[in-house]
Amino acid sequence: MDDPAHATGSDAEIDAAFVRAYRLLRGCIEQFLALDLDALAQQPAALKAELDRIAGSLPA
């Protein structure tokens, strides 16, 4: 994800970069909080797979 602090352009374009970053981060956090962390705490490989899945949902 691009750092919106480095966004250039008009005020509207810079604002849009911050909104995009916020939405992406919020989506990742919501996905993480939806995980059954108690169950995954006993399964490190499954936890890593879920974290990789969440990270994979970010645009390249």
Order of alpha helices (4+ residues) and beta strands (2+ residues): alpha-alpha-alpha
